[in-house]
Amino acid sequence: MGGNHSARKHSFDANGEVNFDHFQILRAIGKGSFGKVCIVQKKDTKKMFAMKYMNKAACIKKDAVKNVLREQEILQHLEHPFLVNLWFTFQDEEDMFMVVDLLLGGDLRYHIQQDVKFDSTRVRLYICEIALALEYLRSHFIIHRDIKPDNILLDEEGHVHITDFNIAAICKDGSLPNSMSGTKPYMAPEVFACAIEENSGYSFPVDWWSTGVCAYEMIRGKRPYDIHSNTSISDVQHLFAVTNVYYPSSWDNGLVSLLRRLLTIHPDERISTLEELKIHPFVSSLDFNAILGMQIKPTFVPAKDHLNCDPTFELEEMIIEAKPLHKKKKRLAKQGSKNSKDNKIVDANDPMQVCLENINADFKVYNRERIKHEKEKSDKESTEKEEKKSKANRTRK
């Protein structure tokens, strides 16, 4: 993708607002809930990122605009070693863009499908890293609501990072979400109970249940409950009531004990905080400060000689995609020229046009790189000021 594109040189203002022209498009690597993902390189710093782009018209048709904007707003206030952190947001006539950490190790769904062996030591570290991220999200009153292998990415060293916050809920002032949101096979029992009004809301334990389902699936290659997207709520509740989750006798007893605590039907009895996890015998010997600092090396390191993703994403972008990203600049220039010649008048009564105008108004541009630079500059100035003040005091003495 973008072979000819990369050979062309585009002029851009390195000091201006970050936009599409600031990046060299390298190749497509995946699909998100409401968009596609490609590898990009920022032209001035040469840093590599993942760029997620979401077509505005498609988002409007899928009623997904609110989720996209909410995800961006949430990520602008977060930064953690085990999250996929946001760096830039910008938009153009066609798309909304999110530029995030590039993680080349693939998602856990890919590795499960590759029949890679997940041993108890590997899964234990994943659970702990996810738990540290969940505790951080809790400190910001955020429930992810869609923890699943597809949304857990590996970096090149094998550490996990949570992504996709488009259905996350913010729970402040005691408010609890009650909508049936998530991916059915990974949704906690209390989420289904809300759907039939058996309870009034759910909270942070739902993400810990989902973590338990993921961990079980990694080890066994199948989920603990036979739930699918088309399974009815009544059938799901029946499964929760009658299924005795199978734990093979060959599994580590400590791992089984932890999985039982994560897959506890009643949320009040489920492990759902970092402090509760830390005292469980299976992880109590681990140094969580070392885990947070990524000092404990994963037992599995993703392959570096190829991309850990489905290669058809690249073919789809090049051959099937109606509006491929690498032809965007030429397409928009042609479109702008046509609109100018036609002296096109915007129809204020056109619902699609109204929605597009609302997106343009509500979209928030973000630049973490600039924020970090300004903070470093401010910290440096403060340090220099303190040093001068201290030197002046010593001189007077």
N, C-alpha and C positions, 0 to 999 in steps of 0.2 A: 504494500500500500504506500502510495506517495513516492514512488521512485523518481518520477519526473519532478514532482513537487519539491523534493528535497534538493534537487539540483538548481532550482531557481532561487534567486535572492530577492527577498521582499524588504522594502524599506520599512522601518518601524521606529517609533520613538521609545528608546529604552527607559526614559524617565517619565513617560506618560502613563496613562492608565493601561493596565495589562489587558490585552485582547487576543483574538485568534492569531493575529500576525506575529505575536511574540513567540509562537511555538512552531517547531518543525514536527510535522506528523510522521510517525514512523510506521506503526502498524496497528491494526485492530486486534483486540485480545478478548473481548467479551461483551455480554449484554447485561445491563442492569434492569431494575424493575420498570423504569420508564425511559430508558435510553441505552446507548452503546458506549463502550469504553475502548480507548486506544492509548498506545504509548506515545508520549511526546517528549521533546527536548526543548527547554527554554533557551532561546537563541543567545541571550546575553550572558547567562551564567553557565550554560551547558548542562544544567541539572535536568535529570530525568524525572518525569511525573506520569501519572495516569490521568487522562482527561475523559470525563464522562460528559456526554453531550445529549441533550434531550430536546427533541423537536417540539416547538411550541404548539403547533396545530394538533399534533398527535396527543400531547398532554391535555389540551383542552377537550378533545374528543373523548379521552379516557377519564376525564374529570380528575386529573392527577396534578394540576397546577399547584393546588394548596399543599399537597404532600411534598412536591419538589422544593417549593419556597420554604416550607417548614424545616426540611432536612438541612438546607443551606443555613438557615438561621441558627439551628441547633449546633451545627458543626463549627460555626464561627466563634463559638464560646467554649470549645473543647480542645484539649491537646493532651494526649496520653500515649505512652509507648505501645499499648496494645489496642489502639484504635487506628483506623485509617484516617489520618488527619487532613483537614481541608487547607489548601494554600491560596487558591484564587477562585473567584466567581466573576463571570462576565456574560454578556449576551450579545446577540446580533439579531438581524431580522428573522432568522429561521429558528435558532436554537438558544437554549440556556446551557452554560458550561460550568462544570465544577472540575477543578484541577486538584488532585489529591496525591498523597504518598503513592509511589510506585512500588508494588509488592510482586515480585516475579516468581514467588514460590507456588503460585496456584492456590485455588480454594480447596477446602477439605472435601467438598463434593467430588472434585476431580480426582483426588488421591484415593478416596473410598472406591470410586469406579475403576481405578487402576489396580485394584486388589492389592494395594500396598499393605504390609503387615503393620498394625498398630499394637505395640506392646503396652503393658500397664505403665511402664516408666514414662513413655511418650505421652500417653493420655493423661497421666497425672499432671505433667507440666502444663499441658494445654488447659486442663481444668483450672489450674492455679492462675495462669495468665489471663484467662477469660474472667475469672473471679475478681482479679485486681481491676480489670476494666469495668466490670459490673459495679463494683464498689465505688469507683470513680464516678460512673454515671449516676449512681444513687445520690452521691454528694451534690450532684447538680439536678436532682429530682427527676431524672430521666429513666423511663422504662423503655428498653429497645423494642420489645414485642415481636422480633423476628429473628431470634438467634437460631441459626441452622447452618449446616455445613457450607452451603452456598455463600453465606455471609461471613465466613471466617477464612481470612486469607493468610497465607504464609509468606514471610519475607525470605530472603536468600539464605538466612541462617537457620530458618525453620521455626521462628517464633510466630505466634498467632496474632492477628489484628482483626477487630470487628469492624464491619462496614455496613452500609445501607440503613440509614436512619429515617427513611421516608414515611414509616408508620410509627415512629417513636412517639411516646406520650410524655408530657411534662406534668408532674404531679406535685403541685404546691398547695399549701393551705389545706391539706387533708383531702383534697379532691382525688377521686379514683376514676380511672377509665372503666368503661363498661361495654365498649363495643367489641364485637367479635373480630378482632384484628390479628393477623399473623398468618402463618402457614400451618394448615390443619395438623399434619403429623407431629408438629413440634409445639403445639399450643397446650398450655396447662389446663387441667380439669376445671379450674375456676373460671377460665375464659369461656368455656362451653356452658358452664352453669349460668353465667351472665346472659348468654344468648337466649335462654329460656326462663330468665328472670328468677332463678333460684337463689341468686345473691345480687347485691347491688353494685359490686365493683371488684376489681382485683388490683394487685400491687406488684412490688419488685420481685416477689418469689416466682412470678411467671417466667422470668429470664433464667432462673436457676433450674427450673424444670426443663426448659429447652436445652440448657447446657447438659443436663443429665441424659436426655434423649440423644444428643449429638455424641456424647462420650460412649454410650452403649452402642450406637450405630458404627462408630469407628472400630470398636473391638470386634463386634460380631458380624458387621456387614449388612445388618438389617435392624430395624427399629424395634423397641420393646413392645409396642402396640401396633397392630395391623390397621393403621389409620391412613386413609388416602384423601385426596382433595374432594372426592365425591362421596365419602362416607358421611351418612346423615348424623346429626347431633345425637339422636336417640341411640343409634348404633355405637357411637363413640362412648356415650355414657355407659352403655351396656358393657363395652370392652373394659372400661375402667373398673366396673363393678365385679366382673367375673374372671378377668385375666390374671393369672399368676405369672409375673414376669419371669422368664427363664434365664437363669444364670448358670452357665456350664461349670462343672466341677473343676475344670482345668484353670479357671480364672483366679487371679490373685484375690485372696479373701478380703484384703483391705480395700481393693478396688470395688468388689461386690458390695461391701458395707457402705462405701461412699455413694455408689450408684443407687442403692436402696434409699438412702437419705435424700438424694436429689430427686428421685422419682417417687416421693411420698405424695399421695393423693391430696392430703390436707395441707394447705400452704403454711399453716401455723406450725406444723411438725417438720417441715422441709428445711434443709440447710438453705439459707437465703441471705446470709451475710458473710463477709470475709472473716469476721471473728469466729463465727460458728465453724467455718471451714478449717481454720487454722488449728483448732483443737481436735479435729478428727484424726485418728491414729494413722490413716493412710498418708497424710500430708504433714503431720505435726513436726516431723524432723526437718522439714525444709525451711530454708532461710528466705522469707518472703521479700526482704529488702534486696537480696541477691537476685531473686526472680524479677522484681520490678526493674532492677538495673541491667537485666538481660545477661547476667553473669553466669547463669546456669545454662549450659549449652544443650539444645535439643538433641535427642538421640537420632532424629531423622533430619537430614539436610536435603532440600529439594535439588533435583538435577539442574545443573547450570549450563549444560550443552544444548538445551532446547527449552522453549517456553512451555510452562506447565499449564496449558490450556488447550481447548479444542481448536485445531487449525482451521476449521470451517468458518470461524468468525472472520478471518482475513479474506477468505474467498467470497463470503456473503457481501462484505463491504465493497469489494472490488467489482463483483459481477452482478449481484442481485440488487443491491441498494440503489433505489431510484435517485437519491441525492447524496452521492458519496462525499465524505468529508474532504478528501484531497482535491475535489473540484469546486469547493465552496467559494473561493475567492473569485474565480472566473464567473461562476453562476450568479453571485450577488452583484458583481459589476455589470453583467448583462441585464439583470433584472432592474437595477437602478437606472441604467441607460434607457430601458424600455419605458419605465414609469415616467422618466423625465420627458421623453418624446411624446408620450401619450397625455402628459399633464394630468396624470391620474388623480381623481378626487376621492378621498376616503369617505365611504358611506357610514355615517354614524349610526345607522339603523341595522347595519350588518352585525349579527351577534358574534361571529368569529372575530371581526375587526375590533369590536368593543373589548372582547376578552384579550386580544393581543395588546391593545393599548393599556389595559389594566396590568398585564404582565410587565410591560415596559416601565410602568409607574411604580409597581410594587417590588420589582427585582432590586436586590441590594448587592452592589459591587463590593468585593472583598479582596484584600491583598495582605496575607499573613507575612509575606516577605518584607513589605514596607513597614508593617507594624513592628516586626522584630528589629528592623534596622533603626527605626525611630527610638525604640526602647533602649537598644544598645548605645545609641548616641546620647540619649538622656542620662543613662547610667554612667557613661564615661564622663560627661560634663559634671555630674554630681560628685563623682569620685575626685575629679580634678579640683573642684571647688572646695571639697573637704580637705584635700592635701594642701592647697594654698592657705586655707584657714589655719590648719595645724602648723604649717611652717611659720606663718605670721605670729602665732601664739608663742612658738619656741623662740623666735627672734626677740620678741618683747621681753621674755624672761632672761 
